[in-house]
């Protein structure tokens, strides 16, 4: 019967979703974000993270991709600030000439969503490649 959802199929099909939720929870803890800040940064509305942890309904790919981009941003932080206080970094405003303007990375991401995450990642990609322009 093709309509049957077996426990093995449930576990397999929800594995990427579970990984995304765990990654978001780990990042939020490391960065000292509130649950609401983590949900907004990932492109979720209030309490959606609870929904996706208690159901087999698939999380939108745009959300899992955004969480992966946030995880990539943590890689950049580890590369440039090993064992740093990431919570302070998130709330420290950048210069007006930066890719996110005169706001903190958290403010930029909460205001602009994924485009801000991509601009910050591109900034770190260039910096790690030696391009300081």
Rosetta silent file (secondary structure, phi, psi, omega in degrees, C-alpha in Angstrom):
SEQUENCE: XXXXXXXXXXXXXXXXXXXXXXXXXXXXXXXXXXXXXXXXXXXXXXXXXXXXXXXXXXXXXXXXXXXXXXXXXXXXXXXXXXXXXXXXXXXXXXXXXXXXXXXXXXXXXXXXXXXXXXXXXXXXXXXXXXXXX
SCORE:     score description
SCORE:     0.000 S_00000001
   1 L     0.000  123.222 -175.544    0.000    0.000    0.000 S_00000001
   2 L   -80.252  -18.493 -179.791    1.621    3.266   -1.105 S_00000001
   3 L   -80.265  -14.705 -176.484   -0.387    5.501    1.254 S_00000001
   4 L   -68.221  133.241  176.381    1.031    3.788    4.342 S_00000001
   5 L  -109.811  103.929 -178.700    3.499    5.859    6.340 S_00000001
   6 L   -82.292  157.646  177.826    5.735    3.481    8.229 S_00000001
   7 H   -57.362  -37.511  179.700    7.843    4.583   11.209 S_00000001
   8 H   -64.096  -41.473  179.524   11.035    3.975    9.205 S_00000001
   9 H   -67.273  -39.397  178.200    9.809    6.197    6.404 S_00000001
  10 H   -59.581  -48.009 -177.412    8.777    8.891    8.895 S_00000001
  11 H   -63.946  -40.654 -178.847   12.206    8.901   10.510 S_00000001
  12 H   -69.468  -44.858 -176.400   14.024    8.982    7.183 S_00000001
  13 H   -71.053  -24.554 -178.821   11.883   11.680    5.606 S_00000001
  14 H   -96.054   -1.234 -177.527   12.098   13.936    8.643 S_00000001
  15 H   -57.077  -47.450  179.319   15.874   13.559    9.191 S_00000001
  16 H   -62.349  -35.178  179.255   16.848   16.782    7.339 S_00000001
  17 H   -66.879  -43.977  178.685   14.145   18.644    9.239 S_00000001
  18 H   -62.162  -42.964  177.954   15.340   17.316   12.585 S_00000001
  19 H   -60.704  -43.010  179.615   18.903   18.306   11.687 S_00000001
  20 H   -62.599  -43.463  179.977   17.749   21.812   10.756 S_00000001
  21 H   -64.952  -42.502  178.890   15.869   22.223   14.040 S_00000001
  22 H   -64.642  -43.651  178.235   18.856   20.949   16.049 S_00000001
  23 H   -59.204  -45.784 -179.360   21.232   23.248   14.169 S_00000001
  24 H   -62.995  -41.475  178.825   18.981   26.234   14.815 S_00000001
  25 H   -64.137  -41.826  178.403   18.700   25.357   18.512 S_00000001
  26 H   -64.489  -43.895  179.527   22.486   24.989   18.841 S_00000001
  27 H   -64.001  -44.485  179.931   23.135   28.273   17.078 S_00000001
  28 H   -59.928  -40.267  178.645   20.538   30.099   19.157 S_00000001
  29 H   -66.804  -45.947 -179.218   22.146   28.778   22.348 S_00000001
  30 H   -64.519  -34.474 -176.348   25.687   29.682   21.233 S_00000001
  31 H   -94.076   -3.393 -177.240   24.570   33.123   20.124 S_00000001
  32 L    55.779   45.922  173.704   22.231   33.693   23.090 S_00000001
  33 L   -88.243  152.808  170.653   19.284   34.394   20.859 S_00000001
  34 L   -76.493  164.492  176.924   15.746   34.124   22.122 S_00000001
  35 H   -59.252  -39.610 -179.296   13.529   31.492   20.557 S_00000001
  36 H   -66.035  -40.131  177.610   11.646   34.273   18.781 S_00000001
  37 H   -64.062  -41.664  179.199   14.864   35.743   17.342 S_00000001
  38 H   -63.673  -44.094  179.175   15.912   32.303   16.075 S_00000001
  39 H   -62.032  -46.513 -179.447   12.528   31.696   14.459 S_00000001
  40 H   -63.443  -42.022 -179.937   12.527   35.100   12.753 S_00000001
  41 H   -62.724  -33.583  179.994   16.109   34.710   11.541 S_00000001
  42 L   -82.995   -4.379 -179.934   15.204   31.344   10.012 S_00000001
  43 L    85.658   22.262  179.009   12.175   32.817    8.273 S_00000001
  44 L  -103.543  154.661  173.238    9.610   31.174   10.539 S_00000001
  45 L   -88.496  171.704 -176.655    6.629   32.764   12.213 S_00000001
  46 L   -52.875  132.764  175.145    6.051   32.551   15.952 S_00000001
  47 L    67.272    8.151  177.317    5.950   29.027   17.366 S_00000001
  48 H   -67.451  -29.675  179.957    6.503   27.333   13.997 S_00000001
  49 H   -62.212  -38.236  176.226    9.631   25.666   15.337 S_00000001
  50 H   -61.913  -41.608  179.710    7.414   23.852   17.866 S_00000001
  51 H   -61.095  -46.766 -176.507    5.164   22.754   15.035 S_00000001
  52 H   -73.734  -17.065  175.666    8.031   21.361   12.975 S_00000001
  53 H   -87.637  -13.301 -177.057    9.497   19.477   15.928 S_00000001
  54 L  -115.473   14.669 -178.686    6.199   17.767   16.698 S_00000001
  55 L  -143.312  163.441  174.365    5.034   16.773   13.209 S_00000001
  56 L   -96.404    3.625  176.031    6.263   14.969   10.139 S_00000001
  57 L   -60.216  128.941 -176.168    5.044   17.822    7.945 S_00000001
  58 L   -66.390  140.719  174.570    8.060   18.903    5.910 S_00000001
  59 L   -76.279  139.509  178.791    9.717   22.195    6.708 S_00000001
  60 L   -56.569  140.799 -179.385    9.876   24.472    3.657 S_00000001
  61 H   -58.894  -33.150  178.563   13.168   24.150    1.792 S_00000001
  62 H   -61.590  -33.486  179.200   13.644   27.912    2.018 S_00000001
  63 H   -73.737  -45.922  179.539   13.748   27.570    5.815 S_00000001
  64 H   -64.440  -34.824  176.646   16.190   24.644    5.849 S_00000001
  65 H   -66.502  -39.634  178.534   18.371   26.552    3.353 S_00000001
  66 H   -65.935  -41.180  177.841   18.304   29.650    5.572 S_00000001
  67 H   -63.577  -39.673  176.597   19.275   27.579    8.615 S_00000001
  68 H   -62.846  -38.437  178.027   22.146   26.093    6.587 S_00000001
  69 H   -67.131  -36.444  175.033   23.258   29.643    5.682 S_00000001
  70 H   -65.624  -39.837  178.709   23.181   30.592    9.373 S_00000001
  71 H   -64.947  -37.275  176.175   25.259   27.514   10.162 S_00000001
  72 H   -63.738  -37.264  177.033   27.724   28.591    7.470 S_00000001
  73 H   -63.019  -37.751  176.337   27.897   31.983    9.164 S_00000001
  74 H   -64.781  -36.962  175.175   28.877   30.232   12.399 S_00000001
  75 H   -57.499  -44.142  178.037   31.662   28.484   10.474 S_00000001
  76 H   -62.006  -40.103  178.756   32.926   31.932    9.468 S_00000001
  77 H   -64.770  -43.516  177.251   32.780   33.071   13.078 S_00000001
  78 H   -59.934  -37.685 -177.969   34.718   29.999   14.214 S_00000001
  79 H   -69.006  -30.540 -175.395   37.302   30.711   11.507 S_00000001
  80 H  -107.521  -21.119 -178.709   37.808   34.311   12.591 S_00000001
  81 L  -139.814   67.218 -178.637   36.926   34.226   16.291 S_00000001
  82 L   -59.923  132.167  178.507   37.616   30.799   17.735 S_00000001
  83 L    57.093   32.363  179.648   35.941   30.447   21.117 S_00000001
  84 L   -82.366  171.913  174.971   34.754   34.037   20.935 S_00000001
  85 L   -89.114   90.273 -174.476   31.784   35.583   22.639 S_00000001
  86 H   -66.812  -27.675  179.634   29.435   35.333   19.711 S_00000001
  87 H   -61.424  -41.180  177.391   26.524   36.919   21.585 S_00000001
  88 H   -65.801  -41.579  179.618   28.407   40.222   21.753 S_00000001
  89 H   -57.789  -42.765 -177.213   29.338   39.986   18.058 S_00000001
  90 H   -63.293  -29.695 -174.663   25.675   39.586   17.072 S_00000001
  91 H  -103.160   -0.054 -179.450   24.640   42.737   18.898 S_00000001
  92 L   -85.944  120.128  178.282   27.622   44.953   18.026 S_00000001
  93 E   -63.162  144.801  176.343   26.773   47.529   15.309 S_00000001
  94 L   -92.679  171.450  176.725   29.006   47.525   12.231 S_00000001
  95 L   -66.688  155.010 -179.921   30.356   50.572   10.407 S_00000001
  96 L   -61.173  -26.585 -178.245   28.011   52.430    8.090 S_00000001
  97 L   -85.565    0.603 -178.373   30.160   51.362    5.107 S_00000001
  98 L   -73.065  168.213  178.804   29.750   47.642    5.891 S_00000001
  99 L   -62.793  -16.647  179.234   27.609   45.280    3.789 S_00000001
 100 L  -114.915    7.592 -179.866   24.832   45.613    6.388 S_00000001
 101 L    73.454 -163.582 -175.288   25.239   49.307    7.182 S_00000001
 102 L   -86.773   58.755  176.005   25.387   50.752   10.679 S_00000001
 103 L  -139.926  165.704  178.344   23.459   48.003   12.388 S_00000001
 104 E   -77.536  159.226  176.101   24.304   44.814   14.210 S_00000001
 105 H   -56.538  -39.920  178.937   24.241   41.500   12.342 S_00000001
 106 H   -64.029  -44.617  177.991   21.190   40.447   14.376 S_00000001
 107 H   -60.469  -43.198 -179.210   19.341   43.673   13.557 S_00000001
 108 H   -62.271  -44.556 -178.254   20.202   43.271    9.868 S_00000001
 109 H   -68.807  -41.099  178.951   19.005   39.668    9.746 S_00000001
 110 H   -67.208  -30.437  179.568   15.794   40.362   11.648 S_00000001
 111 H   -82.380  -42.182 -171.267   15.081   43.317    9.334 S_00000001
 112 H  -111.139  -11.185  178.226   16.185   41.870    5.971 S_00000001
 113 L    68.806 -140.376 -173.661   16.168   38.095    6.454 S_00000001
 114 H   -57.316  -38.720  178.378   18.093   35.858    4.097 S_00000001
 115 H   -57.908  -36.658  177.850   19.579   38.668    1.959 S_00000001
 116 H   -67.890  -40.939  177.264   21.366   40.022    5.060 S_00000001
 117 H   -59.461  -44.863 -179.675   22.673   36.540    5.924 S_00000001
 118 H   -64.381  -38.517  178.250   23.990   36.202    2.372 S_00000001
 119 H   -65.641  -40.786  179.274   25.693   39.635    2.499 S_00000001
 120 H   -67.104  -43.085  177.602   27.420   38.772    5.785 S_00000001
 121 H   -61.989  -41.464  178.898   28.520   35.370    4.449 S_00000001
 122 H   -63.624  -38.977  176.695   29.846   36.995    1.255 S_00000001
 123 H   -59.686  -47.249  179.963   31.787   39.507    3.371 S_00000001
 124 H   -70.152  -35.661  175.350   33.427   36.682    5.330 S_00000001
 125 H   -57.191  -47.568 -178.943   34.033   34.618    2.170 S_00000001
 126 H   -64.905  -43.119 -178.761   35.939   37.575    0.699 S_00000001
 127 H   -63.664  -44.478 -179.531   37.815   38.254    3.937 S_00000001
 128 H   -68.944  -23.733  176.724   38.872   34.620    4.347 S_00000001
 129 L   -84.378   -3.427  178.138   39.987   34.604    0.699 S_00000001
 130 L    93.363    7.133  179.948   42.218   37.601    1.421 S_00000001
 131 L   -93.902  103.790 -176.514   40.091   40.226   -0.351 S_00000001
 132 L  -103.069   23.204 -178.629   39.898   43.177    2.050 S_00000001
 133 L   -78.064    0.000    0.000   38.375   45.659   -0.387 S_00000001
